[in-house]
Each structure stands twice: as C-alpha cells, then as structure tokens.
C-alpha cells in the first residue's frame, strides 16, 4: 500500500479507538480493543512518518488525502 492509504487508515482508527474506550468504560470492562486500535494507529502513522522521504503528512492535507484514498478504492471496484 502507498503511504497515503496507510496514513489515512491510522488516522481514521483513532476515533474508533475513542468510541471503543468509552464503550468499555461505560460497561466497566478493560479497554483492550481500544488499546489495540490506538497502538495500530500509532504504528501506521509512525511508519509513514519514518518511511516517507518528506516525513509525515500535515494535518491540513487530511481532506485531500481522504478523497484520494476513496477515489483509489472506487477505481478498483
């Protein structure tokens, strides 16, 4: 996969981790899934920041990257 797709996957896993954490807290369980999501997200974003020559994508580029990744997914269908 290219860096943009990996970065967006990592970026969009963070809200899911938050929702999972709140759900676990409300039920009185340990947030194991939320922790796994956060670790995966950090690993994906960190990999892109290290492996990409220009460094990490700026946060202002998120809308453009989102349309790019969705366009690539739609083109493969």
DAWO-V678452 format. One record per run of one state. SS is the DSSP state (h for helix, s for strand, l for the rest). FROM is the first residue (numbers start at 1). TO is the last residue. Records with the same first field share a line. If there is no record, write none. Layout:
SS=FROM-TO ; FROM-TO
This chain:
l=1-2 ; 28-31 ; 52-58 ; 77-77
h=3-27 ; 32-51 ; 59-76
